[in-house]
Amino acid sequence: MSSNRVDDDAVMRKPESHHRPHLTTLPDEVIQHILSYLPPLATINLQYTCRRFAHATREPLLWKQYCSQYRRWDSRPPHLPYEELLKDPSFYGWKLVYASHHIASRLTRDAIDKMVNEPVGHLDFVKEVLDAGIHAKDELRNLYQNAASSPNHLAQKFWSSAASGCLNRYLAVQEWLDAKAQGDDIDDNAFERPIAAFDLFVVEMREEGDIEDIYERLDSYVSSVRNAHPDIDDMSPRTKARTIAAHLLQNNWVGIQGNRHYHSLDHMFLGVALFSENRNSVPLISAVIYCYVARHLGLQAAPCSYPYHVHALIRPPAGMDLDGNPLPDSFDHNDGPHELTHLYMDPFNTSEPISYSALVERARFVAPMSSASQIESYLSPSSPLDLTIRASHNILMAPHEYRGEPAFPVDVKLAYYAALCAAIIIPRASAHDIESIRRHVTALTHHVCHSIDLDIHLFEAFFLRLTAEFPDAAAYRRLIRHIKESDHETFPPQRRSDPRNRDVKYHVGQVFRHRLRGYNAVIYGWDPYCNMEESWITQNDVDRLSKGRHQPFYNVFVDDGSSRYVAEENVDVLSPDQITDQVVNSFGIDIGKWFKRYDPATGTFVSNVRQRYPDD
């Protein structure tokens, strides 16, 4: 027995050399490889446990890998230019780069949580997202895409989408101001960025369509041409220009296919043209696409703002002609367009060049009042600002020219909003433009107040200063102050116990079908009697209803996305078994403005306006 005990003890006391190695004894490279599979916050917590881990977790390449989990990066000062840092092997500050994005993401999440849970102060919370800038985008998309896991998923989806829209529009106007500051200088991004900014107004929560996505798609076109034509760098400029146009046309990446109407709204946006299934675009957008590809394959290329139809001007590298030969010593570069150096392309229609003389003759026909200098300007490179203004006019006019549905969904109100903002911001104001600017600003003010009041910070930051010379400048300042104050205003609760409300039959969150009009709607508010102005009551024949104006009226959200005010006698509440998934899903994203989620057990939407209707 004694011998057995000795053997057991020996087993229990293995030599130290047989112990499994402690994590701290592993090489840094192994520790860092393990950490690369952990969330960054776990690594941050680990660094405080001992000096060994504090040293191992400082490795810049580990934090560089963590940075790759984010898609959107702000390269504006004071931020470091992320894309440039990726190319710099001597840069070691990746932990700081990660921290800046992480902090912005956390602030963004906190702001959305407050929007969901707080009844007032939403404009302040939107401002927090705007302050986070581009770094907020990844977190906003994450909150939107993963909203289903939240008990407040309808509200989270709505507010993350709404805040994302505010941020995108704010960034778009900044792009136009940057383009305006740059003036007529043409660099590699001079045309695409201000044109792509229009897409920020209409991209909403689509996966693709941001400015960075647009550049990635354009770069893929460049790669496609190069892969299809490995000898592209050996071609003459003339042959190269034709080859690029032919490749884009063959792939239906420019022009309009499918017998679609020329003026369909989806043809007016660069990002939509790049990411929609049919890839359709008007000549201006087709020319921008073509010129980008041509520039990145070694040509000088710029759109020409030709009347009614934008063309592209191709020029060879300095010192060469279009056939790749050296220019003669006697060549005069100041002698205007020349067949040796100026090639005009219409990538919307053809891969064949168009002669200078043919374009001059056509310009005299379509714009007979044009002077010689104006015709010369039609055939010269457009400035990025002029081209952007022309794009805004195209967007404004499109719904008047074609009232049908676009093949790719584009919100008409948001498109109008984008064009209106550009038409105000981009032109260089002069004394005789004040009245025109005032008309545009008045229209913009109406749009913001009645459709997108969350954009009040955008209006204050970029447009309020333009009203300084208006006779009613003070009214604009008062309006902004009023909207901000209203955002903090709380309304007295409507209680069921109040005798005045005893006749209110239905509750917030109930789904009903309108007895006369047949649409489905959800109640998000009520009054014990019609609380509208006399003019509205008269216009809608309220007094002709069987119970007139002295019956309860309900604020409702309709399945077509509108909000209406409905008399109780027209409410036919649906039972839970009548409310199918199709009915629930027919309500647009705006339903999250008032509700947290749908409860199938009760057949009602769970209220997020309890402070106003605490008993519902």
Summary of the structure (lengths in Angstrom):
residues: 616
radius of gyration: 31.1
end to end distance: 78.1
largest distance: 119.0
contacts: 1852
relative contact order: 0.08
helix: 53%
strand: 9%
